[in-house]
């Protein structure tokens, strides 16, 4: 269940184009469409990656801090794995 904290609009990087921006966003950076009340201002036209995100109690916890920490750890693990794969491909 979504606790509507906005952590998923800040913690992860987004490589697909975010409408109205011409690009994505780096991890740890607030999406330009995240409003002051932590709601997506382009909810009906948000990128596919945002539409497909499925919040869970385990991932999001009970607060912004828990959700951000978990999403940040997932982002870092994913980045590290991608970097390791790219390095392995360069060295083979």
Residue pairs with C-beta under 8 A, 6 or more apart in sequence:
1 55
1 56
1 57
1 60
2 55
2 60
3 55
3 60
3 61
3 62
3 63
3 64
3 67
4 38
4 39
5 38
5 60
5 63
5 64
5 67
5 68
6 30
6 34
6 38
6 39
6 64
7 60
7 64
7 67
7 68
7 71
8 50
8 53
8 55
8 60
8 67
8 71
9 30
9 31
9 33
9 34
9 38
9 40
9 50
10 28
10 29
10 30
10 31
10 34
10 68
11 27
11 28
11 67
11 68
11 71
11 72
11 75
12 27
12 71
12 74
12 75
13 24
13 25
13 26
13 27
13 75
13 79
14 24
14 25
14 31
14 47
14 49
14 50
15 24
16 24
16 47
16 48
16 49
17 23
17 24
17 47
18 24
18 25
18 31
18 32
18 33
18 47
19 33
19 42
19 45
19 46
19 47
20 32
20 33
20 42
21 32
25 31
25 32
27 72
27 75
27 79
28 72
31 40
33 40
33 41
33 42
33 46
34 40
34 41
35 41
38 64
40 46
40 50
55 67
59 67
59 70
59 71
59 74
60 66
60 67
60 70
61 67
61 69
61 70
